[in-house]
Amino acid sequence: MVENHRQYKNDGARKAMISIFNLLGNTHPLTKQYQQELMMILY
């Protein structure tokens, strides 16, 4: 969703992922894995 429809719901998918990363914390394994994937998609 983030990659193909970035403007859907005012970038809602990306914002939701960032909120989840914040809840889990920077050291959580899922945050580390998916934060890196998100950055590769966006940039």
Contacts in CASP RR format, 6 or more apart in sequence:
PFRMAT RR
TARGET T0000
AUTHOR 0000-0000-0000
METHOD contacts of the structure
MODEL  1
MVENHRQYKNDGARKAMISIFNLLGNTHPLTKQYQQELMMILY
1 8 0 8 1.000
1 13 0 8 1.000
2 13 0 8 1.000
2 14 0 8 1.000
2 17 0 8 1.000
2 38 0 8 1.000
2 41 0 8 1.000
2 42 0 8 1.000
3 41 0 8 1.000
5 13 0 8 1.000
6 13 0 8 1.000
6 14 0 8 1.000
14 38 0 8 1.000
14 42 0 8 1.000
17 34 0 8 1.000
17 38 0 8 1.000
20 31 0 8 1.000
21 31 0 8 1.000
21 34 0 8 1.000
21 35 0 8 1.000
24 30 0 8 1.000
24 31 0 8 1.000
25 31 0 8 1.000
26 32 0 8 1.000
END
